[in-house]
Amino acid sequence: MVDSSSAPDRRRFLHEALFGAAAGGALSLGCTTPKVRKEADGTTTFDFTASSGALQPDRTVRSACQFCNSLCALEVDLKGERILAVRGVKQDPVQQGELCVKAQMMTEFVYSPNRIRRPMKRVGGKKGSKDSRFEEISWAEAEEIIARKLLAIRDDGEAHTVASKTAGRMPRGAGALIGRFFALLGSPNATDVGPVCNDAGGDALARTFGLGNFTNGYGVDPATGREDLGSARLTLFFGTNQAETHPVTFAHLLRQKEQRGSRFVCIDPRRTPTAAHCDAWLAPKPHTDLALALGMLGHILSAGLYDRAFVQRWVAGFDELVAHVMRHGYSPEWAAERCDVPAAQIRALAEDYARAKPAAIFCNAGISHQLNAFTTYRTLAILAAVTGNIGVPGGGCNFMHNTWPGGLELPPLVGELPVLRDGLPVGPDSFATSILEAKPYRLRALFTVGNLLLASANSAKVRRAFEELEFYVYTGLFREEPANYADVILPIASGLETDGVYMRRDDRAIRWQDQAVPRVGESRTDWEIWVGLAHAMAKLDAKHTPEYWAGNFPREWNDYRALWAEFAARTPGVGGMGEARLRKRDEPLRWPCPDERHPGVSTLYLDHPSWYEAARALGHEGKRFLTGSGKVEIYTPELEATLAAGGHSALPTYFTHPEVAGAKESLRYHEPVRNPLHPNNWTPRVELGVAPKPLPDFPLMGMIGRSSVVHFAGVTHWAPSGKHLDGTRHIQMHPEVARAAGLAAGDEVIVESPRGAIRGSALPWEGIRRDTIFVPNGFGWEQSVGDSLGTPRYAEPANTLVDDAHFDSLSGQQAYKCFACRVRKA
């Protein structure tokens, strides 16, 4: 265990990471703060804008940030219809007025000259080429082009060959409208962002506790008056770099840590900014967190460190778990051979976690993006259960991005609906195989939200698929990389141009936001796009009366307030989250919240009347855990039979990616079967424990991830401040790796994997394993914003390197966190 006592001072961290924009010259124009202000680092700030009449706002609008799941509240100061300043809301006790560097990008997006302002259609050029030509058209013409194509495909008997791929940037509920449209059309392929984010965590939580959601909350639980996550005595950060991915909620945890004297431990192959603010850092091999967790579990069970009273009353399958762990020999020594963390450190971590109480586990993409993600999450959930750290303030399994119920509900569809065929196999990139190989059938049309050419694994294959795709509709703020392959381009409104519920906080909390500025050009929201398209279908569909489409998509839903009222009235656990109540709050409100009297749930499964009332609203009378047995389900015969159909087990068994250096147990894929967790889709049956073939020509292990706190996927690369602050793809590698390759800091480096090669700049960094490199994602070849700054464009995205053939067969999570690779000087 590496001592992190030399971590930078927390106040300095907050000043630099959270207020870096101010240091770069973005003064809070029009703010009402004192003219002289003492900063946390002892310096004095003079604000000469507060007394300027020209810079005083006419009004201030309450909005919310559209980026990470910290869900920061914004106060947007306006002069006329122009934004003067974006400030954090001080009244929120978690946020405390803080914002990260990305907040200013909300304004940059509104006023960007690169915005798509009107619908466009392709008028020439090869798809994907630089000679692609588009012309602006009206919304009516765009809707007609799309509707005629969809109806022609449906009338060919191939409605199932239409798919939608969405991203997390959509306002809440837009996915429900897309699913509704696809049900009327007859396609099962209205897919969401889950396999790229954290379907695995949600699946594991649901099968273990009953709900697939982040279990605890930030701040004080209004039902009990007690601090929740901040009260943890020990917090484990498994594969989550919250200092950069969730900076404001992480700052809340740091404040609580200082006040309470609690401890943080980071488990990550890199010494991330999160690790720098922890008391200890463990650096396992990429893709071996499952081994470390099983080693911890084995020691807790064999040493009798589990919570006997909780296990006896609330856990099903404990005896089977003990027998399974002992039979496989899962111990700290066994784990050390696989994850390369000393057994003594694993043993100490297990003892600390079991004895701390309450202790919290946080996870994010570092776990989700592994091909054993579901099994790893299940093991971590079992760790929390056997130590009694579930259903208690300061504990839980806080698997990030599992923030909201499975779907917001609308009135039942009216009309005779088509029978749906099976959907595409699980996995975020099965659409590319479908287009190129017609397996299980060939997709003909695709709608996207987000940038699949940067986000998908094996990017070269995805690019070929876009070239061969028959019909493609791109929606976005900017003409990102996929737009050059589109037949129709639709402009999206930015976060400050919309009303409603945009993002959500990890702890199931939402805010209402008001539209701050007029729409740019003729941009529309996602929900307006699908309402409009449904009405275009109503005019052209010869097989149905207009009511089939128009009646199921009333135009009143163009007003988000009317749409949200439907969601709140019909979705279990949302009844107390109406617009009026949300508007009155400085803090976001957490789901489930069944009625206006209910305070919302902070700690899921808490043995408290407030939780039982919420559980009743979800259809579980008298249950603490919302499983069939009413207990935490580690093993039941039913769960075992379900998972065994896909080659898995209810009891966690170790395996890892075949490209992990020195891997002993991997997996082999066999014939397709019904997905045990998602039976409308197919997935390969797996055989676990198979020895992988080594790849001696690729001796290093690579990981893909976020570049820094500056960026959120690829879209922030379209903000000038994003490119200015972090516009170069820095490939992190240990200094010994750099020396062996003859590389110095800043040298152009080529990273190669069995899939292809990318370029970047060498960044020798002591805080990374010697056998591992880190490649930032989000960099693309169309990012013209950086041209005037001299930042490079990159022809090949980072995910060119990533294997798309191996993925979590249960959740569909792609394995972005380990690929065999090598580096050389360009």
N, C-alpha and C positions, 0 to 999 in steps of 0.2 A: 504494500500500500504506500503510495507516494505522498509525502507530506506536502500540503498546499498552503502552509502557513505564510508563505511569501506572496500570497495572492494580493493584488492591489487593493487599496482601501475602497470600501463599498461606495462611500460618498464620491470619491474620485471617479469610480466606474459610472455612477449615475450621471455625473456631470458630463462626462465625455460621451457615453453611449446614448444617453437619453436626451441630452441637450446639445448634442454636437451641431445640430442645425443652427442654433443661435450663435455658436462660436464661429460658424462659417458665414455669418453676416445676415441671417434671416431674423432680424429683430421683430419682436412682437408688436407690429404696427397697430396703433390704436388701443393698446392695452391700458388698463387703469392701475397698474402696479406703481409703487412709489418711484419717484425720480431717481432715488439712490437706493440700491439694494445690495445687501451683503450676501455673497454666494457661499455655498457650503465649503468651498476650498479657501475661504478667507478673503477672496478678492472682492472688489466693489464694482458694481455695474451701474452706469449712468444711463438712464432711459430718457432721451430727449423727445420722444414721440408723445408722451402722455399729455403734454400741455399744448400740442399742436392742433389747432382747430381743423386744419385740412385733413388730419389723419384720425379724427374721431369717427367711430362707426355710427351709421344711422340706426342700425339694428344688429342684433346678434341672434343667430339661429343655432339651435342645438342639433348636432349631427353625431356621427360615429365613424371611426376609422374603418376602412374596408380591407385592411391587410390581415395581420395575424389575429389569432384567437384571444389576444388580450382584450379585444373589444373596447378600446379606449373611447370615452366620450369626448366630443369636440365642441367647442364653442367657436362658431365661425362669425367673425366680425365683418360687416358689409358696409360699403359706402356706395349708395346706389345699388347696383347689381353686381359690383365688383368685390372680390374678397380682399380685405386688408390683412387679416391675420387668422390663423387657426391655433387655438389654445386648448390645453387640457382642462378638464373640469376638476377643480380643487375639492368640491363637495363630495366627490366619490371617495370613500375611505380606503379603497384599494388603490385606485389610480393616483389620488392625491395631486392632481394637476399635471402629472408627468406624461410626456409623449416621447416617442422615439424619433429617430431621424426620418423615418418614412412618412410622418404626418404631413410634412410640407409637400410631399409628392401628390397628395390629394389635390392641392391647388395647381400644381404643375400639370396634372392630367387635364384639368378643366381647360386650361389656357394653352395647351400644347398645339403648335401648328401641325403636328403629325396626326391629329385626330381624324378618324373617318367621320365625315359629316353627313353623307347621304348614301342611300343604297347604291350599289354598283353591280353591273353585270359584265361578264367576260365578253369581249368583242374580238379577241384575236390573241395569237401567240400560244406556244406550247405550254401546257400546265407546268408550273414550277419554274419556268424560265424567266430570264430578265426581260424578255420581249412580251411578257404577258400584258395585255391591254384591257382596260376596263373603262366603262363610261357610266356616269351618274344617271340614275333612273329614279322614278317616283316609288314610294312605298307600294302603291297599288300595282305597278308593273312588277316589282320584285315579288310580291305575294302571288301574283298570277303565275309567274314563271315557276315558282316553287310548287304551288298547288297543282298546276297541270302535270308537272313531272311526277309528283307523289301519286296522283290519281292514275297516271299511265302505268306506273310500276305496280300499284295495287291491282289494276285491271288486268295486268299480266299474270296475276296470281302470286305476286312476289312482294307483298307488303312487308314480309319478314326481312327483306333485304335492305330495309331502311333502318338506320341506327342514329342515335344521338349520343354524344360524349360530352359530359359537362365538367365544370371545374368548380372549386369552392368559392369562386368570386361571385356566384349568383346570389341575388336576394333570396331570403328564406321563402320557400313555397313555390319558386319558379319550377323546380323539379317536379312538383305535383302536377303542374299544368302540362309539362312535357309528357309525363306518363299518361295523363288523361288523353292528350292528342294521339299518342301512339296506340292506346287501346282502341280508340275509334278507327284509326287507320288499319290496325291489325298487325302491328309489329311488336315483338317482345323485347326489342333492343333499345329501350330508353335507359341507357346506362348512366351511372353517376360517377363521381370522382373517387368513390370509396376504395377501389383497388390501388389507386395511387396514394391515397391518404392513409386510412387506417381501418379498413374492413376487418382485418385480422383481429385487432384489439376489440372491436365491437362484437365480433362473433364469439371470441373467447369469453368476454364478460357475460354475454347473454347466456351462453351454455353453462356458466358456472354460478352466476348469481341471479339471472333472470332478466336483466336489462343490459343492453350493450352500450352503456354510457359511463363517462368519467364519474367517479363515485363520490367525490368530495368537493368542497367549495372554497373559494377565496373569501377571506374576510369573516365577519361575524355571522353566525347562523341566527336569523331572526326568531326561529322557533325556540332556540335554547338560550340565546344571548351569549353563546360561547364562540370564541375564535375557532375556526375549523382547521384548514390546512396549515395555517401559521403556528398551530399548537403542537405540531409533530416534534418529537424529541430527536428523531433521526429521519432524514429524507434521503432516499436513494434516487439518483437520476440515471436511469438506464437508457443510454443511447438518445438522450435529449439534451440539446444545447440551448437551454431556455434563455440564457443571457442574450442570445442573438435571435432566437426564433419567437420568444414571448417576453420581451424585455421588461414590460411594465408590470405584469403579474409576477415575474421573477423578482423584480425589485421589492414587491410587497413581501415575498417570502424572505428576502434578505433582511428587510427591516424587522420582521418577526424573529428571525434567527438571532439578530443582535440583541433584541430585548429579552429573549428567553434562554440564550446560551445553548441552543440546539446545535446539532451537527448535520452537515451535508456531505454526501459521498457521491462522486461522479464515476460512472462506469462507461468508458468510451476509449477507442483506440487513439484518439487525439486529446491533447490537453487543451480543450476548448476554453473560451471565456467563461463558460459555466464551471468547468473544472477549476479554473483559476480562483473562483470564489467559493470553492468547497474545502472542507477540512482534509479530504483525502481523494486520491484519484487512482483508479484501477484501469489498466489498459489491456483488455483482452484482445486476442486476434479478432479481426472482423468476422462477423457471422458465427461467433461462438458464445454469445450471451446465454444461449440455452444450456450449454455445458456448465457455465458458472452458476446459473440459477439452480440447476439440478444438483450441483455440488453443495450449494447452500442448503437446499431442501434435505438432502441426504444427511447432512450433519445435524440439522435441527431435529430430524426424526430420531436418529440414532442416539443423540445426546439427551433426548427427552425434553427439549426446549420448547415444545409446542404447548399451546394453551389447552389443557385437558378439559376444562369446564366448557369452553366454547365449542371444541371439537365434539364433545359428547352430546351437546344439545343441538348444535346447528349444522353439523357437517355430515354428509352422506358419502360413504365410500372411503373412509379413512383407513380402515384395516386393509382394504385392497391396495391403497396407495403405499402403505408401509411395506407390504409384501413385494410389490412391484419395484420399489426403489432399492430394497435390499437385494432382490434377485439380480438386478442389473448392476449392482455395485456402485451406484452413484454416490460418490464421496468427494471431499475436497481434493484428495490425491488423484482420483479418476478425472475430475474436472481440470486439474492443473495440466495434465498431459494434453488436453484438447484446447483450452483457452489461453494457455501460457501465462496464467496468473499463479503465483506461488500458493500452494495448498494452505499455508499458514494464513495468508491474507484472506482466502475464501472462508476459512474456518472463523477467523475473527469477524469478518463481515456478517456471517450467519449469526454468530452469537450476539453481536451488537444489534442486529435487526430484531431478533427474537426477544431480546430483553428490554429494548428501548421503550416501547409502548407509551403513547402511540407512535407508530412509524409509518411513513408514507412512501409509496413507490410512484415515481413519474416515469413515463415512457413516451417516445415519439417515433419519428421516422427511423431512427437508428435501430429500432426493433421491428417496426412495421415493414421495412424494406429488406426483409430476409425471407428466404424461401421456407423457413421453419417458423414464420411469424406467429401463426395461430398457436402452435405448440409452446413457443416461448411465452407468449402472453398467458396461456393457460397455466404454465408453471409458476409465473409470477403471481397470478391470481390465487393459486393454491398456497403459495408462500404466505400471502396476506391472510388467507382463511385459517391455516393451521396455527398461526401465531395470534389469532384473535384481532387482527388489524383491519377488519372489514366491518362496516356499519358503526364506526366510531369516529368522532371528530379528530382530525390530525392523522388519520390513517388512510387506508384505501388503495385502490388501483386506479391511478389517475392517468389513464391512457389517452393521450391528447388527440383531439379531433373527433372523439366520440362524445358529441356534445348535445345531441338533439334527438327527439324520437325518430323512429324509422321513416315517418312520412307525415306531412300535414294533410288533413283530410278535407275533401270537398263533397258536395252533394253526389249521390249515386248517379252514374251515367244512365241516361235514358235512351232507349233504342236497342235494336238487335245488334249486339256486338259480334264482330268476327271471332272465330276460334283462333287462339294464338298458337303458333308453332313454338318449338323450343328456341330459347335464346342462344346467342353465341356462347362458347365456353367461357368459364371464368378467366380473369386475367385482363389487365388493362390494354394489352396489345393484341388480343385475339382478332380484332378487326382487321389488322394488317394481313394476318394469315388468311382470313376469309377473303379479302380482296385479291390477294396474289395467287392463292391455291384453291379457292372455292371449297374450303373446309370449315364447317360442315356444308356451307353454301356460300355463294359469292355475294358480298355486299354490293349494292348498286348505288346507294345514296347515303350521305353522312352529313349530320349537323354537328358542329363543335362549338364549345365554349372553352376557351383556353388554348394552349399551344402544344398540340400533340407532337409536333416535330422536335420540340425541345424536351418534352416530358416523357416520351415513350422510350422504352429500352430498344437497343439495336436500331438506332435512328436511321441508318442507311436503308434498312428494310422498310421502315415506315415511310421514308421518302419515296421509295419505289411504289409502295401501295398508293400513296396520294397521286402519283403520276398515272396510275391505271384506274383510279376511281372514276366511275361514270358521272356522278353528279355530287357536288359538294357545296354546302352553304357554310360560310365562315361568319361568325359574329365576334365583334371585338371593338376595343377602343382605337387600336392602331393596326396598320397593315403589317402584322407580325408574319413570321415565316410561312405559316400555312395559307395565308391569304392569296399568295401567288398561284395556288392550286385550285382556287375557288371558281365556281360558276356564278355564284351570287355572294356578295359581301354586304353584311348588314351592320350599321353603326349602333353601338351600345352607349347608353348614358352612363356617366361615371357616378361614383358614390355620392358626391356632393350635389348631384342633379336629380336625386330621387328621394321620395318619401319612403317610410316603412321600416321594416326589419331587415337590415342588410347582412351583417355578420353576426356571430354569436361567440360568447366566451367559452373556454374549454369546460367550465363547470356548469354547462347547460343554461347559461344566462343570456338574455337578449335585451336590447335597448330599442326604443323607437327613435327614429331620426326624421327630421324635416328636411325637405328640399331647400338647399341654401341658395342656389343660383339657377338661372334658366338653362334649359337643355342647350347643348352645343349642336348647331346645325339642326338636322332632323333625327337626331339619335333617339332611340327608344329603350325602354327597359325590357328585360327578358320576358316578363309576363305580358307586356303589351304586344311583343312580337308574336307570341303563340295565340293570343286572343285574335289578333288581326289575321293570322294565317288560317285559323279555324273559320273565320267568316269568309275568307277567300275560297276555302274548300266548299263552304255552303253554297256559293254562287255557281260553282263549276261541277259539283258531284252529281252525275246523272243517276247514280244508283240509290241515292238517299234524298229525302226531303231536306230543304235547308235547315229545318229544325234539328236534324241529327247533329249538325256541327254547331250552328248558332245557338241552339237551346242549351247545349252543354258547355258553351263558352259565352255567357252573357257579357255584353260590352261594359256592364257596370264594373267588371273585374279589372278594367283598365285603371280604375281608381284603387290603389293598393289598400286604402282604408276599408273599402267594401270587401276586397279579397281577404284581408286579414280577419275581418269579422266572421267570415265563413270558416276560416281555419280555427279561430278561437272557439267557435260554437260547436265544432264537429270533432276536433281532435282530442282524444283522451289526455287529461292532464294539462290542457292549455286554456281551460275555461276562465281562469283567473288572470290571464295575460292579455287582456284587451287593450286597445289603443289608448283609451283614456287613462287607465292605470299606469301604463308604461310611460306616458308623457309626463306624469307627475314626479317621476323618480329620478334621483341623481345616480343611484345604483342600478345596475341591470337586475332583472328578475329571473329567478331560476326555475326551470321545469324539473319535475312536475309541479304544477300550481293549479289545482282543480277549480278554485272559485275565488271570488274577489276577497274573501276573508282569509284565505290561506296565504302564508308568508312565502311560499316556494320552498323547495327542498334543497338544503345544502349537502347534508350527509345522507346519501342513499342507504337504505337498510338500517337506519338508526332505530333502536328500540324506543320509540317515542310516538305519542299520539299523532303528531303532525305527519310522520312518515306513513303510519297506518291509514290515515285519511287519504293521502295521496295514492297509496297502493290500491285502496278501494276504488278510486276513480279510474285506475288503470285496469280494473277488472279482477283484482286479487284481494278478496275479502279475508281479513284476518291473517294474511301472510306477511312475514318479515322479508324473506327472500322469495322472489317471484318465479321460482322454478316449480316443476310438477310436484316435488316433494315438500316444498316450502323451506328447504334447507340449501346450503351451499352444496352443489353437486360436483364432487370430484370424480366419483364413479357411480354409475347406475347401469344395470343391464341394458336399459333402453339407449342411453348415450353411447355405450360401448358398441352396440349393434349398429347404431347410426354411423359412427365414425369408421368402424371396421369395414363398411361397404366401400370406403375409399382407400383402404390400406392403412388407416390410422387407428388410434386407440384413445379411449377416454383418459388413460393413464399416460403421462408424457414420456415419450421415447426419444432419445437423442439422435439427431442427424444434422448435417449441415451441407452447404453448397459444395459441389465437387471441386471448385476452384480455390477453396480455402487451402493455404499451404499446409501440408502435413495432415490433411483431413483423413480420419480413420473410418468414419461412417457417413455415408451420403445417402442417396436414394436413386431409384430407377423408376421411370414412368412406363406404365403399361396401357392397356386398352381403356378407352373412355367409358366412364360410368356416370350415373346421375350424381351430381354433386351432393354429398351428404348434408351440407348446410344450406345449399341453394338449389333445390331440386328442379327448378326450371332451366337449369344450365347443366352442361356436361363438363367433366373434368377427368384427367387421367387418373386411374388407380395407381397408387404408388407402392413401391417395395422399399422399406426402410432398412438401413444398416449396410447398404451395398458399399464396398470399397471403391473409391473413385480412382480414375487414372490420373497420374500426375502430369503436369504441364511444365516440363523443365525449361522450355524456352521463355516462359513467363514467370519469373521467380518472385515477383512482388504481388501484393494484394492491393487493389484499388478500391476506393469508396467514392461515391458521388454524394454531394450535399450542398446546402446553402452556402453561398460565398461569405456573407457577413451579415451583420444586423441591418445593413443598408438595403438588402434586396429581399424581395418576396417573389419567388419564381422568376419568370422572364419579364413580367410587365414593368417592374421598376427600372429596368434597363432603358425604358422609354421616357424616363424623367431625367432632365439634365443633371440634377444633383446626384442621382443614382450612378450615372456614368462618371461624373466628376469624382465622387468619393471612392467608387469601387468599379472601375471600368476595365480592369485587366484580369484575365483568368490566371490566377496564381496557383500553381501546382505545388501543394505542400508535400515535402519529403524530408526525411531525416538527413542531417548534414553528411552522414556517412554514405547514404545513397547518392547524394549530389556529388560528393568527391569521387566515388567510384565511376560515375558517368561523366566526369570532367565538367561539372556544371557549377557555376557561381550564381549568386542571387541575381535575378533579372534575365539570365540567359534564356533564349528560346529553347523549349524542350518539346520533344515529341513523346507522347504516351501511346503505346500500342497494346492492344489486346487481341484475342483471336477474332474479334469482330471488325476491327479497324483501328484507325489512329486519329488522334487530335493533337492540337498544338496549344501551348500556353507558356507562361513565364515561370521559371524555377523559383521556388521559395523554400530554401533550406530552413528547417524549423525543428528545434530540439523537442518540441512537444508533440511528437508523433512516433509511433512504433517504427523500428528500423526496417521492418518488412512490409510497410504499408505506405501508400501515397493517398492524397486526398485531392479530388478533382471537383472544383465548383461547377454547379450547373447553372442554367439560366442564360448563358451567353449564346447569341445567335447571329446569323449573317445579315439580317435585315435591320439591325439596330443602328440606324443612321444617326441617332441623337449624339453619339460619341464622336462623330467625325470631326466636328469643329474643335473638340478637346484633344484630338490625337490619340484616342483610345482605339485599339485594334478591333476589327470585326473577325469573327471566327467562323470559318466555312463549315466546320463539323462540330455539332453539339457534343457535350460531355457524354451523353447517353449512347453515342456511337460505340462506346467501349463496353456497354452493359449487355449481358446475356439475356435474351428474351425466351430462351428455351426452358429455363428453370425458374419456377415460381411456386408460391404457396398454393398447392392444389385445392385447398379448402376455401381460402378467402380470395384467391386470385392476386395477392400482393406480389408485385414484381421485386426481384432481388437486386436492388440498386446498391447494396452495401458490401458487395464483394465481387470482384472480377480479377482474374489473373492478368497481369500486365508486366511491362518493362518500360524503362525510360532511356532516352538517348538524347544527346545534344542535336539540335536541328542543324 
